[in-house]
Amino acid sequence: MTLSKRQSVLDRSAAPASPAVPAPRTGARPRARRALSAAEIREIFHRFAAANPEPKGELAYTNPFTLLVAVVLSAQATDAGVNKATRALFEKADTPQKMLALGEEGLRNHIKSIGLFRAKAKNILLLSEKLIREFGGAVPADRDALETLAGVGRKTANVVMNIAFGAPTMAVDTHVLRVSNRTGLSSGKTPLAVEADLLAKVPPEYGVHAHHWLILHGRYVCKARRPACPGCLIRDLCRFPDKTP
């Protein structure tokens, strides 16, 4: 090895080591968001009410029975798609008796544009039979009774109780769950947990319309992929940390 090369090696070995760069922390917990106060929650719903005093569901129906059928059909389907299919259906079958008279094939022909139409047709005929047999053909205004009907779960029962009978229920769909989590109304990860939070936190005077406001807000403003935060009427109260500019 030449002298110059030997000196270069010695120089490198004698040089102080570079200081270690600390590895980035992984798995760090995000900072907890400040909880909404009762006054802030009241203000949220006050603004919703001022902007839309009488919010309506977007499913078309003519009576509690057709509402029930429409909500059963809306599972994994759009309201617009359901309304298109039920327009002619409800002209022919707006009672449990008429629905049974239509028969499974006739019902399928009306709703075949809707996802899972075969299973839904069976459920609608089964629930029609039970309404006649056990409830005199009327839709019950009781959650437990509604949940005994084919194709009816808690969310469907809550929608029917709210829209048909004016009960202050909270029907938690994906929109309500997302908006509740983002705004800070709830940290619940399941529909039932979010429902419990909303029932506990929403001021009673806003209870009947609350889930409609949250659904519409999630559908048209607080959207899943890119929320329209600049035009949001509760932006200053919302706890969502990733607001769009």
Rosetta constraint file for C-alpha pairs under 8 A:
AtomPair CA 1 CA 5 HARMONIC 6.40 0.50
AtomPair CA 1 CA 6 HARMONIC 6.32 0.50
AtomPair CA 2 CA 6 HARMONIC 6.21 0.50
AtomPair CA 3 CA 7 HARMONIC 6.15 0.50
AtomPair CA 4 CA 8 HARMONIC 6.30 0.50
AtomPair CA 5 CA 9 HARMONIC 6.39 0.50
AtomPair CA 6 CA 10 HARMONIC 6.34 0.50
AtomPair CA 7 CA 11 HARMONIC 6.07 0.50
AtomPair CA 8 CA 12 HARMONIC 6.35 0.50
AtomPair CA 9 CA 13 HARMONIC 6.29 0.50
AtomPair CA 10 CA 14 HARMONIC 6.13 0.50
AtomPair CA 11 CA 15 HARMONIC 6.24 0.50
AtomPair CA 33 CA 184 HARMONIC 7.99 0.50
AtomPair CA 33 CA 239 HARMONIC 6.76 0.50
AtomPair CA 34 CA 239 HARMONIC 7.57 0.50
AtomPair CA 35 CA 184 HARMONIC 6.50 0.50
AtomPair CA 36 CA 40 HARMONIC 5.91 0.50
AtomPair CA 36 CA 41 HARMONIC 6.40 0.50
AtomPair CA 36 CA 184 HARMONIC 6.25 0.50
AtomPair CA 36 CA 185 HARMONIC 6.89 0.50
AtomPair CA 36 CA 237 HARMONIC 7.95 0.50
AtomPair CA 36 CA 239 HARMONIC 7.95 0.50
AtomPair CA 37 CA 41 HARMONIC 6.28 0.50
AtomPair CA 38 CA 42 HARMONIC 6.19 0.50
AtomPair CA 38 CA 201 HARMONIC 7.36 0.50
AtomPair CA 39 CA 43 HARMONIC 6.20 0.50
AtomPair CA 40 CA 44 HARMONIC 6.22 0.50
AtomPair CA 40 CA 237 HARMONIC 6.81 0.50
AtomPair CA 41 CA 45 HARMONIC 6.57 0.50
AtomPair CA 41 CA 185 HARMONIC 7.41 0.50
AtomPair CA 41 CA 201 HARMONIC 7.47 0.50
AtomPair CA 41 CA 202 HARMONIC 6.97 0.50
AtomPair CA 41 CA 203 HARMONIC 7.98 0.50
AtomPair CA 42 CA 46 HARMONIC 6.01 0.50
AtomPair CA 42 CA 202 HARMONIC 7.22 0.50
AtomPair CA 42 CA 203 HARMONIC 6.38 0.50
AtomPair CA 43 CA 47 HARMONIC 6.14 0.50
AtomPair CA 44 CA 48 HARMONIC 6.44 0.50
AtomPair CA 44 CA 234 HARMONIC 6.20 0.50
AtomPair CA 44 CA 237 HARMONIC 7.36 0.50
AtomPair CA 45 CA 49 HARMONIC 6.01 0.50
AtomPair CA 45 CA 202 HARMONIC 7.91 0.50
AtomPair CA 45 CA 206 HARMONIC 6.76 0.50
AtomPair CA 45 CA 210 HARMONIC 7.34 0.50
AtomPair CA 46 CA 50 HARMONIC 6.13 0.50
AtomPair CA 47 CA 51 HARMONIC 6.17 0.50
AtomPair CA 47 CA 233 HARMONIC 7.20 0.50
AtomPair CA 47 CA 234 HARMONIC 7.48 0.50
AtomPair CA 48 CA 52 HARMONIC 6.03 0.50
AtomPair CA 48 CA 53 HARMONIC 7.53 0.50
AtomPair CA 48 CA 213 HARMONIC 6.48 0.50
AtomPair CA 49 CA 53 HARMONIC 4.57 0.50
AtomPair CA 49 CA 54 HARMONIC 7.61 0.50
AtomPair CA 49 CA 206 HARMONIC 7.95 0.50
AtomPair CA 54 CA 209 HARMONIC 7.48 0.50
AtomPair CA 55 CA 209 HARMONIC 6.64 0.50
AtomPair CA 55 CA 212 HARMONIC 6.12 0.50
AtomPair CA 55 CA 213 HARMONIC 6.64 0.50
AtomPair CA 56 CA 212 HARMONIC 6.70 0.50
AtomPair CA 57 CA 163 HARMONIC 7.83 0.50
AtomPair CA 57 CA 212 HARMONIC 6.59 0.50
AtomPair CA 58 CA 79 HARMONIC 6.34 0.50
AtomPair CA 58 CA 80 HARMONIC 7.91 0.50
AtomPair CA 59 CA 67 HARMONIC 7.65 0.50
AtomPair CA 59 CA 70 HARMONIC 6.72 0.50
AtomPair CA 59 CA 71 HARMONIC 7.57 0.50
AtomPair CA 59 CA 79 HARMONIC 5.54 0.50
AtomPair CA 59 CA 80 HARMONIC 7.54 0.50
AtomPair CA 59 CA 82 HARMONIC 7.40 0.50
AtomPair CA 59 CA 83 HARMONIC 6.24 0.50
AtomPair CA 60 CA 67 HARMONIC 7.40 0.50
AtomPair CA 60 CA 70 HARMONIC 7.43 0.50
AtomPair CA 60 CA 83 HARMONIC 5.74 0.50
AtomPair CA 60 CA 86 HARMONIC 7.96 0.50
AtomPair CA 60 CA 87 HARMONIC 7.96 0.50
AtomPair CA 61 CA 66 HARMONIC 5.26 0.50
AtomPair CA 61 CA 67 HARMONIC 5.01 0.50
AtomPair CA 61 CA 70 HARMONIC 7.06 0.50
AtomPair CA 61 CA 90 HARMONIC 7.85 0.50
AtomPair CA 62 CA 66 HARMONIC 6.00 0.50
AtomPair CA 62 CA 67 HARMONIC 7.00 0.50
AtomPair CA 62 CA 90 HARMONIC 7.89 0.50
AtomPair CA 62 CA 94 HARMONIC 7.59 0.50
AtomPair CA 63 CA 67 HARMONIC 6.16 0.50
AtomPair CA 63 CA 94 HARMONIC 7.68 0.50
AtomPair CA 63 CA 164 HARMONIC 7.67 0.50
AtomPair CA 64 CA 68 HARMONIC 6.12 0.50
AtomPair CA 64 CA 139 HARMONIC 6.32 0.50
AtomPair CA 64 CA 160 HARMONIC 7.27 0.50
AtomPair CA 64 CA 164 HARMONIC 5.57 0.50
AtomPair CA 65 CA 69 HARMONIC 6.31 0.50
AtomPair CA 65 CA 94 HARMONIC 6.89 0.50
AtomPair CA 65 CA 95 HARMONIC 6.34 0.50
AtomPair CA 65 CA 96 HARMONIC 7.30 0.50
AtomPair CA 65 CA 138 HARMONIC 7.41 0.50
AtomPair CA 65 CA 139 HARMONIC 6.10 0.50
AtomPair CA 66 CA 70 HARMONIC 6.01 0.50
AtomPair CA 66 CA 90 HARMONIC 6.91 0.50
AtomPair CA 66 CA 94 HARMONIC 5.86 0.50
AtomPair CA 66 CA 95 HARMONIC 7.39 0.50
AtomPair CA 67 CA 71 HARMONIC 6.16 0.50
AtomPair CA 67 CA 160 HARMONIC 6.88 0.50
AtomPair CA 67 CA 164 HARMONIC 7.63 0.50
AtomPair CA 68 CA 72 HARMONIC 6.27 0.50
AtomPair CA 68 CA 156 HARMONIC 7.67 0.50
AtomPair CA 68 CA 160 HARMONIC 6.21 0.50
AtomPair CA 69 CA 73 HARMONIC 6.19 0.50
AtomPair CA 69 CA 124 HARMONIC 6.63 0.50
AtomPair CA 70 CA 74 HARMONIC 6.13 0.50
AtomPair CA 70 CA 82 HARMONIC 6.79 0.50
AtomPair CA 70 CA 83 HARMONIC 7.83 0.50
AtomPair CA 70 CA 86 HARMONIC 7.43 0.50
AtomPair CA 71 CA 75 HARMONIC 7.07 0.50
AtomPair CA 71 CA 156 HARMONIC 6.18 0.50
AtomPair CA 71 CA 159 HARMONIC 7.69 0.50
AtomPair CA 71 CA 160 HARMONIC 7.88 0.50
AtomPair CA 72 CA 120 HARMONIC 7.23 0.50
AtomPair CA 72 CA 124 HARMONIC 7.76 0.50
AtomPair CA 72 CA 151 HARMONIC 6.30 0.50
AtomPair CA 72 CA 152 HARMONIC 6.63 0.50
AtomPair CA 72 CA 156 HARMONIC 6.86 0.50
AtomPair CA 73 CA 77 HARMONIC 7.28 0.50
AtomPair CA 73 CA 82 HARMONIC 6.59 0.50
AtomPair CA 73 CA 114 HARMONIC 7.48 0.50
AtomPair CA 73 CA 117 HARMONIC 7.86 0.50
AtomPair CA 73 CA 120 HARMONIC 6.46 0.50
AtomPair CA 74 CA 78 HARMONIC 6.25 0.50
AtomPair CA 74 CA 79 HARMONIC 6.21 0.50
AtomPair CA 74 CA 82 HARMONIC 6.17 0.50
AtomPair CA 76 CA 115 HARMONIC 6.86 0.50
AtomPair CA 77 CA 81 HARMONIC 6.74 0.50
AtomPair CA 77 CA 82 HARMONIC 6.98 0.50
AtomPair CA 77 CA 114 HARMONIC 6.57 0.50
AtomPair CA 77 CA 115 HARMONIC 6.38 0.50
AtomPair CA 78 CA 82 HARMONIC 6.32 0.50
AtomPair CA 79 CA 83 HARMONIC 6.07 0.50
AtomPair CA 80 CA 84 HARMONIC 6.24 0.50
AtomPair CA 81 CA 85 HARMONIC 6.46 0.50
AtomPair CA 81 CA 113 HARMONIC 7.70 0.50
AtomPair CA 81 CA 114 HARMONIC 6.86 0.50
AtomPair CA 82 CA 86 HARMONIC 6.06 0.50
AtomPair CA 82 CA 111 HARMONIC 7.96 0.50
AtomPair CA 82 CA 114 HARMONIC 6.81 0.50
AtomPair CA 83 CA 87 HARMONIC 5.98 0.50
AtomPair CA 85 CA 89 HARMONIC 6.90 0.50
AtomPair CA 85 CA 110 HARMONIC 6.04 0.50
AtomPair CA 85 CA 111 HARMONIC 5.46 0.50
AtomPair CA 85 CA 113 HARMONIC 7.01 0.50
AtomPair CA 85 CA 114 HARMONIC 7.56 0.50
AtomPair CA 86 CA 90 HARMONIC 5.71 0.50
AtomPair CA 86 CA 110 HARMONIC 7.13 0.50
AtomPair CA 86 CA 111 HARMONIC 7.19 0.50
AtomPair CA 87 CA 91 HARMONIC 6.80 0.50
AtomPair CA 88 CA 92 HARMONIC 6.81 0.50
AtomPair CA 88 CA 110 HARMONIC 7.39 0.50
AtomPair CA 89 CA 93 HARMONIC 5.94 0.50
AtomPair CA 89 CA 94 HARMONIC 7.91 0.50
AtomPair CA 89 CA 107 HARMONIC 7.65 0.50
AtomPair CA 89 CA 110 HARMONIC 6.01 0.50
AtomPair CA 90 CA 94 HARMONIC 4.99 0.50
AtomPair CA 92 CA 98 HARMONIC 7.21 0.50
AtomPair CA 93 CA 97 HARMONIC 7.92 0.50
AtomPair CA 93 CA 98 HARMONIC 4.73 0.50
AtomPair CA 93 CA 99 HARMONIC 4.90 0.50
AtomPair CA 93 CA 102 HARMONIC 7.20 0.50
AtomPair CA 94 CA 98 HARMONIC 6.57 0.50
AtomPair CA 94 CA 99 HARMONIC 7.01 0.50
AtomPair CA 95 CA 99 HARMONIC 6.17 0.50
AtomPair CA 95 CA 137 HARMONIC 7.68 0.50
AtomPair CA 96 CA 100 HARMONIC 6.26 0.50
AtomPair CA 96 CA 125 HARMONIC 7.98 0.50
AtomPair CA 96 CA 128 HARMONIC 4.60 0.50
AtomPair CA 96 CA 129 HARMONIC 7.06 0.50
AtomPair CA 96 CA 131 HARMONIC 7.05 0.50
AtomPair CA 96 CA 132 HARMONIC 6.88 0.50
AtomPair CA 96 CA 137 HARMONIC 6.30 0.50
AtomPair CA 97 CA 101 HARMONIC 6.30 0.50
AtomPair CA 97 CA 128 HARMONIC 7.19 0.50
AtomPair CA 97 CA 132 HARMONIC 7.49 0.50
AtomPair CA 97 CA 137 HARMONIC 7.65 0.50
AtomPair CA 98 CA 102 HARMONIC 6.22 0.50
AtomPair CA 99 CA 103 HARMONIC 6.87 0.50
AtomPair CA 99 CA 107 HARMONIC 7.64 0.50
AtomPair CA 99 CA 125 HARMONIC 6.90 0.50
AtomPair CA 99 CA 128 HARMONIC 7.06 0.50
AtomPair CA 100 CA 104 HARMONIC 7.85 0.50
AtomPair CA 100 CA 125 HARMONIC 6.01 0.50
AtomPair CA 100 CA 128 HARMONIC 6.83 0.50
AtomPair CA 100 CA 129 HARMONIC 7.39 0.50
AtomPair CA 102 CA 106 HARMONIC 5.35 0.50
AtomPair CA 102 CA 107 HARMONIC 6.20 0.50
AtomPair CA 103 CA 107 HARMONIC 6.09 0.50
AtomPair CA 103 CA 125 HARMONIC 7.77 0.50
AtomPair CA 104 CA 108 HARMONIC 6.02 0.50
AtomPair CA 104 CA 121 HARMONIC 6.35 0.50
AtomPair CA 104 CA 122 HARMONIC 6.93 0.50
AtomPair CA 104 CA 125 HARMONIC 7.26 0.50
AtomPair CA 105 CA 109 HARMONIC 6.24 0.50
AtomPair CA 106 CA 110 HARMONIC 6.73 0.50
AtomPair CA 107 CA 111 HARMONIC 6.48 0.50
AtomPair CA 107 CA 121 HARMONIC 6.29 0.50
AtomPair CA 108 CA 112 HARMONIC 5.49 0.50
AtomPair CA 108 CA 117 HARMONIC 6.58 0.50
AtomPair CA 108 CA 118 HARMONIC 6.55 0.50
AtomPair CA 108 CA 121 HARMONIC 6.05 0.50
AtomPair CA 111 CA 117 HARMONIC 6.04 0.50
AtomPair CA 111 CA 121 HARMONIC 7.89 0.50
AtomPair CA 112 CA 117 HARMONIC 5.50 0.50
AtomPair CA 112 CA 118 HARMONIC 7.72 0.50
AtomPair CA 113 CA 117 HARMONIC 7.49 0.50
AtomPair CA 116 CA 120 HARMONIC 6.19 0.50
AtomPair CA 117 CA 121 HARMONIC 5.90 0.50
AtomPair CA 118 CA 122 HARMONIC 6.50 0.50
AtomPair CA 119 CA 123 HARMONIC 6.32 0.50
AtomPair CA 120 CA 124 HARMONIC 6.08 0.50
AtomPair CA 120 CA 151 HARMONIC 7.27 0.50
AtomPair CA 121 CA 125 HARMONIC 6.33 0.50
AtomPair CA 122 CA 126 HARMONIC 6.16 0.50
AtomPair CA 123 CA 127 HARMONIC 6.01 0.50
AtomPair CA 123 CA 150 HARMONIC 5.00 0.50
AtomPair CA 123 CA 151 HARMONIC 5.48 0.50
AtomPair CA 124 CA 128 HARMONIC 6.05 0.50
AtomPair CA 124 CA 150 HARMONIC 7.09 0.50
AtomPair CA 124 CA 151 HARMONIC 7.47 0.50
AtomPair CA 125 CA 129 HARMONIC 6.23 0.50
AtomPair CA 126 CA 130 HARMONIC 6.33 0.50
AtomPair CA 126 CA 149 HARMONIC 7.64 0.50
AtomPair CA 126 CA 150 HARMONIC 6.10 0.50
AtomPair CA 127 CA 131 HARMONIC 6.05 0.50
AtomPair CA 127 CA 149 HARMONIC 5.13 0.50
AtomPair CA 127 CA 150 HARMONIC 5.23 0.50
AtomPair CA 127 CA 151 HARMONIC 7.82 0.50
AtomPair CA 128 CA 132 HARMONIC 6.39 0.50
AtomPair CA 128 CA 137 HARMONIC 7.65 0.50
AtomPair CA 129 CA 133 HARMONIC 6.08 0.50
AtomPair CA 130 CA 134 HARMONIC 5.65 0.50
AtomPair CA 130 CA 135 HARMONIC 7.25 0.50
AtomPair CA 130 CA 149 HARMONIC 7.07 0.50
AtomPair CA 131 CA 135 HARMONIC 4.88 0.50
AtomPair CA 131 CA 136 HARMONIC 6.29 0.50
AtomPair CA 131 CA 137 HARMONIC 4.75 0.50
AtomPair CA 131 CA 138 HARMONIC 6.16 0.50
AtomPair CA 131 CA 139 HARMONIC 6.68 0.50
AtomPair CA 132 CA 136 HARMONIC 4.89 0.50
AtomPair CA 132 CA 137 HARMONIC 4.01 0.50
AtomPair CA 132 CA 138 HARMONIC 7.34 0.50
AtomPair CA 133 CA 137 HARMONIC 7.34 0.50
AtomPair CA 135 CA 139 HARMONIC 7.09 0.50
AtomPair CA 135 CA 140 HARMONIC 7.00 0.50
AtomPair CA 139 CA 146 HARMONIC 7.74 0.50
AtomPair CA 140 CA 145 HARMONIC 6.51 0.50
AtomPair CA 140 CA 146 HARMONIC 6.36 0.50
AtomPair CA 141 CA 145 HARMONIC 7.85 0.50
AtomPair CA 141 CA 146 HARMONIC 7.52 0.50
AtomPair CA 141 CA 160 HARMONIC 7.99 0.50
AtomPair CA 141 CA 161 HARMONIC 5.89 0.50
AtomPair CA 141 CA 165 HARMONIC 6.59 0.50
AtomPair CA 142 CA 146 HARMONIC 6.12 0.50
AtomPair CA 142 CA 161 HARMONIC 7.21 0.50
AtomPair CA 143 CA 147 HARMONIC 6.12 0.50
AtomPair CA 143 CA 154 HARMONIC 7.42 0.50
AtomPair CA 143 CA 157 HARMONIC 5.62 0.50
AtomPair CA 143 CA 158 HARMONIC 6.99 0.50
AtomPair CA 143 CA 161 HARMONIC 7.26 0.50
AtomPair CA 144 CA 148 HARMONIC 6.74 0.50
AtomPair CA 145 CA 149 HARMONIC 7.38 0.50
AtomPair CA 146 CA 152 HARMONIC 6.70 0.50
AtomPair CA 146 CA 157 HARMONIC 5.76 0.50
AtomPair CA 147 CA 152 HARMONIC 5.28 0.50
AtomPair CA 147 CA 153 HARMONIC 5.47 0.50
AtomPair CA 147 CA 154 HARMONIC 6.54 0.50
AtomPair CA 147 CA 157 HARMONIC 6.42 0.50
AtomPair CA 148 CA 152 HARMONIC 7.22 0.50
AtomPair CA 152 CA 156 HARMONIC 5.67 0.50
AtomPair CA 152 CA 157 HARMONIC 6.42 0.50
AtomPair CA 153 CA 157 HARMONIC 6.15 0.50
AtomPair CA 154 CA 158 HARMONIC 6.06 0.50
AtomPair CA 154 CA 171 HARMONIC 7.86 0.50
AtomPair CA 155 CA 159 HARMONIC 6.25 0.50
AtomPair CA 155 CA 171 HARMONIC 4.96 0.50
AtomPair CA 155 CA 172 HARMONIC 6.35 0.50
AtomPair CA 155 CA 173 HARMONIC 7.40 0.50
AtomPair CA 156 CA 160 HARMONIC 6.31 0.50
AtomPair CA 156 CA 171 HARMONIC 7.41 0.50
AtomPair CA 157 CA 161 HARMONIC 6.08 0.50
AtomPair CA 158 CA 162 HARMONIC 6.01 0.50
AtomPair CA 158 CA 169 HARMONIC 5.58 0.50
AtomPair CA 158 CA 170 HARMONIC 6.42 0.50
AtomPair CA 158 CA 171 HARMONIC 5.22 0.50
AtomPair CA 159 CA 163 HARMONIC 6.01 0.50
AtomPair CA 159 CA 169 HARMONIC 7.47 0.50
AtomPair CA 159 CA 170 HARMONIC 7.79 0.50
AtomPair CA 159 CA 171 HARMONIC 5.74 0.50
AtomPair CA 160 CA 164 HARMONIC 5.41 0.50
AtomPair CA 160 CA 165 HARMONIC 7.23 0.50
AtomPair CA 161 CA 165 HARMONIC 5.12 0.50
AtomPair CA 161 CA 166 HARMONIC 6.45 0.50
AtomPair CA 161 CA 167 HARMONIC 5.52 0.50
AtomPair CA 161 CA 169 HARMONIC 7.11 0.50
AtomPair CA 162 CA 166 HARMONIC 4.62 0.50
AtomPair CA 162 CA 167 HARMONIC 4.48 0.50
AtomPair CA 162 CA 168 HARMONIC 6.03 0.50
AtomPair CA 162 CA 169 HARMONIC 5.75 0.50
AtomPair CA 162 CA 208 HARMONIC 6.69 0.50
AtomPair CA 163 CA 167 HARMONIC 7.58 0.50
AtomPair CA 166 CA 208 HARMONIC 6.43 0.50
AtomPair CA 167 CA 208 HARMONIC 6.24 0.50
AtomPair CA 168 CA 207 HARMONIC 4.77 0.50
AtomPair CA 168 CA 208 HARMONIC 4.13 0.50
AtomPair CA 168 CA 209 HARMONIC 7.50 0.50
AtomPair CA 169 CA 199 HARMONIC 7.62 0.50
AtomPair CA 169 CA 207 HARMONIC 7.13 0.50
AtomPair CA 169 CA 208 HARMONIC 6.75 0.50
AtomPair CA 169 CA 211 HARMONIC 7.76 0.50
AtomPair CA 170 CA 195 HARMONIC 5.71 0.50
AtomPair CA 170 CA 198 HARMONIC 7.10 0.50
AtomPair CA 170 CA 199 HARMONIC 7.01 0.50
AtomPair CA 170 CA 210 HARMONIC 7.37 0.50
AtomPair CA 170 CA 211 HARMONIC 5.45 0.50
AtomPair CA 171 CA 176 HARMONIC 7.93 0.50
AtomPair CA 171 CA 195 HARMONIC 7.21 0.50
AtomPair CA 171 CA 211 HARMONIC 6.27 0.50
AtomPair CA 172 CA 176 HARMONIC 5.30 0.50
AtomPair CA 172 CA 177 HARMONIC 6.11 0.50
AtomPair CA 172 CA 191 HARMONIC 5.43 0.50
AtomPair CA 172 CA 192 HARMONIC 7.69 0.50
AtomPair CA 172 CA 194 HARMONIC 7.19 0.50
AtomPair CA 172 CA 195 HARMONIC 6.28 0.50
AtomPair CA 172 CA 211 HARMONIC 7.39 0.50
AtomPair CA 173 CA 177 HARMONIC 6.17 0.50
AtomPair CA 173 CA 191 HARMONIC 7.06 0.50
AtomPair CA 173 CA 215 HARMONIC 7.71 0.50
AtomPair CA 174 CA 178 HARMONIC 6.05 0.50
AtomPair CA 175 CA 179 HARMONIC 6.10 0.50
AtomPair CA 175 CA 214 HARMONIC 7.10 0.50
AtomPair CA 175 CA 215 HARMONIC 5.33 0.50
AtomPair CA 175 CA 217 HARMONIC 7.92 0.50
AtomPair CA 175 CA 218 HARMONIC 4.77 0.50
AtomPair CA 175 CA 219 HARMONIC 6.43 0.50
AtomPair CA 175 CA 223 HARMONIC 7.96 0.50
AtomPair CA 176 CA 180 HARMONIC 5.89 0.50
AtomPair CA 176 CA 211 HARMONIC 6.95 0.50
AtomPair CA 176 CA 214 HARMONIC 5.39 0.50
AtomPair CA 176 CA 215 HARMONIC 5.37 0.50
AtomPair CA 176 CA 218 HARMONIC 6.66 0.50
AtomPair CA 177 CA 181 HARMONIC 6.17 0.50
AtomPair CA 177 CA 189 HARMONIC 7.81 0.50
AtomPair CA 177 CA 190 HARMONIC 7.75 0.50
AtomPair CA 177 CA 191 HARMONIC 6.53 0.50
AtomPair CA 177 CA 194 HARMONIC 6.50 0.50
AtomPair CA 178 CA 182 HARMONIC 6.10 0.50
AtomPair CA 178 CA 218 HARMONIC 7.23 0.50
AtomPair CA 178 CA 224 HARMONIC 7.60 0.50
AtomPair CA 179 CA 183 HARMONIC 5.91 0.50
AtomPair CA 179 CA 214 HARMONIC 6.63 0.50
AtomPair CA 179 CA 217 HARMONIC 7.55 0.50
AtomPair CA 179 CA 218 HARMONIC 5.88 0.50
AtomPair CA 179 CA 222 HARMONIC 6.56 0.50
AtomPair CA 180 CA 184 HARMONIC 5.98 0.50
AtomPair CA 180 CA 185 HARMONIC 4.78 0.50
AtomPair CA 180 CA 186 HARMONIC 5.18 0.50
AtomPair CA 180 CA 187 HARMONIC 7.46 0.50
AtomPair CA 180 CA 194 HARMONIC 7.27 0.50
AtomPair CA 180 CA 214 HARMONIC 7.81 0.50
AtomPair CA 181 CA 185 HARMONIC 6.30 0.50
AtomPair CA 181 CA 186 HARMONIC 5.19 0.50
AtomPair CA 181 CA 187 HARMONIC 5.29 0.50
AtomPair CA 181 CA 188 HARMONIC 7.08 0.50
AtomPair CA 182 CA 238 HARMONIC 7.15 0.50
AtomPair CA 182 CA 239 HARMONIC 6.32 0.50
AtomPair CA 182 CA 240 HARMONIC 4.70 0.50
AtomPair CA 183 CA 237 HARMONIC 7.56 0.50
AtomPair CA 183 CA 238 HARMONIC 4.35 0.50
AtomPair CA 183 CA 239 HARMONIC 4.86 0.50
AtomPair CA 183 CA 240 HARMONIC 5.56 0.50
AtomPair CA 184 CA 238 HARMONIC 6.73 0.50
AtomPair CA 184 CA 239 HARMONIC 5.51 0.50
AtomPair CA 184 CA 240 HARMONIC 7.34 0.50
AtomPair CA 185 CA 197 HARMONIC 7.39 0.50
AtomPair CA 185 CA 198 HARMONIC 7.07 0.50
AtomPair CA 185 CA 201 HARMONIC 7.69 0.50
AtomPair CA 186 CA 194 HARMONIC 5.82 0.50
AtomPair CA 186 CA 197 HARMONIC 5.85 0.50
AtomPair CA 186 CA 198 HARMONIC 7.18 0.50
AtomPair CA 187 CA 194 HARMONIC 7.26 0.50
AtomPair CA 188 CA 193 HARMONIC 4.91 0.50
AtomPair CA 188 CA 194 HARMONIC 4.93 0.50
AtomPair CA 188 CA 197 HARMONIC 7.62 0.50
AtomPair CA 189 CA 193 HARMONIC 6.65 0.50
AtomPair CA 189 CA 194 HARMONIC 7.09 0.50
AtomPair CA 190 CA 194 HARMONIC 6.30 0.50
AtomPair CA 191 CA 195 HARMONIC 5.97 0.50
AtomPair CA 192 CA 196 HARMONIC 6.22 0.50
AtomPair CA 193 CA 197 HARMONIC 6.36 0.50
AtomPair CA 194 CA 198 HARMONIC 6.17 0.50
AtomPair CA 195 CA 199 HARMONIC 6.14 0.50
AtomPair CA 196 CA 200 HARMONIC 6.24 0.50
AtomPair CA 197 CA 201 HARMONIC 6.02 0.50
AtomPair CA 198 CA 202 HARMONIC 5.48 0.50
AtomPair CA 199 CA 207 HARMONIC 7.77 0.50
AtomPair CA 202 CA 206 HARMONIC 6.72 0.50
AtomPair CA 202 CA 207 HARMONIC 6.35 0.50
AtomPair CA 202 CA 210 HARMONIC 7.53 0.50
AtomPair CA 203 CA 207 HARMONIC 6.51 0.50
AtomPair CA 206 CA 210 HARMONIC 5.73 0.50
AtomPair CA 207 CA 211 HARMONIC 7.86 0.50
AtomPair CA 209 CA 213 HARMONIC 6.41 0.50
AtomPair CA 210 CA 214 HARMONIC 6.33 0.50
AtomPair CA 211 CA 215 HARMONIC 6.04 0.50
AtomPair CA 212 CA 216 HARMONIC 6.12 0.50
AtomPair CA 213 CA 217 HARMONIC 5.96 0.50
AtomPair CA 214 CA 218 HARMONIC 6.07 0.50
AtomPair CA 215 CA 219 HARMONIC 6.05 0.50
AtomPair CA 216 CA 220 HARMONIC 6.02 0.50
AtomPair CA 216 CA 221 HARMONIC 7.76 0.50
AtomPair CA 217 CA 221 HARMONIC 5.15 0.50
AtomPair CA 217 CA 222 HARMONIC 5.78 0.50
AtomPair CA 218 CA 222 HARMONIC 4.46 0.50
AtomPair CA 218 CA 223 HARMONIC 5.34 0.50
AtomPair CA 218 CA 224 HARMONIC 7.68 0.50
AtomPair CA 219 CA 223 HARMONIC 5.83 0.50
AtomPair CA 221 CA 227 HARMONIC 5.83 0.50
AtomPair CA 221 CA 228 HARMONIC 5.10 0.50
AtomPair CA 221 CA 229 HARMONIC 7.23 0.50
AtomPair CA 221 CA 231 HARMONIC 7.76 0.50
AtomPair CA 221 CA 232 HARMONIC 6.63 0.50
AtomPair CA 222 CA 226 HARMONIC 7.63 0.50
AtomPair CA 222 CA 227 HARMONIC 4.40 0.50
AtomPair CA 222 CA 228 HARMONIC 6.04 0.50
AtomPair CA 222 CA 229 HARMONIC 7.10 0.50
AtomPair CA 222 CA 232 HARMONIC 7.85 0.50
AtomPair CA 223 CA 227 HARMONIC 4.49 0.50
AtomPair CA 223 CA 228 HARMONIC 7.08 0.50
AtomPair CA 226 CA 244 HARMONIC 7.26 0.50
AtomPair CA 227 CA 243 HARMONIC 7.45 0.50
AtomPair CA 227 CA 244 HARMONIC 6.62 0.50
AtomPair CA 228 CA 232 HARMONIC 6.49 0.50
AtomPair CA 228 CA 244 HARMONIC 6.80 0.50
AtomPair CA 229 CA 235 HARMONIC 6.40 0.50
AtomPair CA 229 CA 243 HARMONIC 5.87 0.50
AtomPair CA 229 CA 244 HARMONIC 5.47 0.50
AtomPair CA 229 CA 245 HARMONIC 6.98 0.50
AtomPair CA 230 CA 235 HARMONIC 7.51 0.50
AtomPair CA 230 CA 244 HARMONIC 7.03 0.50
AtomPair CA 230 CA 245 HARMONIC 6.34 0.50
AtomPair CA 231 CA 235 HARMONIC 7.97 0.50
AtomPair CA 234 CA 238 HARMONIC 6.05 0.50
